[in-house]
Amino acid sequence: MTCARILVVTLSNIGDAIMTTPVLASLHAQYPDARIDLVCDVRSSALFEPCPYMGRLLKRDKKSGWKGYWQLIAALRQTNYDVIVDLRTDFLLYLLRGKQKFKKLSNQNTLHLHSVEKHLAAIHGLVGRRTPLVQLWASEQDQQTVAAQFSTPGRWLAIGPGANFSGKIWPVERYVAVANALAAHIDGVVLLGSAADCSLAKHFTAQATLPVYDACGRLSLPQSYALLKQCHVYLGNDSGLGHMAAAAGLPTFTLFGPGSPGRYLPWSTQAYFIQDPQQSISGITVQEVVDRLHTLLLQTGK
């Protein structure tokens, strides 16, 4: 089939959006000359801006309400797409112009699948059964910006101390205790997160006994990805940063409170996790994390 124009409707949260990138990779591999337009949220749109095969980025701003949504639909209807893949809504497909349309699979029928597998299953009929890894991109300028700020070689432990709600956040003093206990095996800690995580980073830095590079609130999403590529291992809560670290090729160690690791663990052969049986983030002990992370550091030869 000749395919020149593809539209993909992705998800909103950063981690969820990253877990749709294997769909983009599969479509690009199947149709390397096609232009892929993307509907995404404002908050996650920066992830896709450096993508080399991206066409238009159409951003949905929830703050604009239904008026903004109808304006977006009107803009989309100006193009007659060869393929439309909607991984988010149950109705947008029916309002747009496209020759072939593929909708998201229901949660009820995919509870046994990882989210990446669920998204890929929606397009099996188009691209076959591909299982690519998640991927992200950083422009040359972003890489240079990060290199100018941080170019210290060594075994850096990346830590994401924040998350999108308090029930997912492991106490920051425990992260400090883990890092201090592993001081003989790492050269320092890189802290990543949004401006909302700055207070956690300040608390961490004040108690740490080893070098800390605090990037919280200072970098764009592509720049954070570029920084992660300079690190050795990632440790953090169930948040988008773990998925970014997986895309950067890092072994990831995720601390789960509520949530389903089977569906939301970073998509990688090097993804590990701990979850308290009661799904309480505070039920995870420092010693558990130190022991597991120490083993992981030994496995990676560091």
Disulfide bonds with the S-S distance in Angstrom:
none
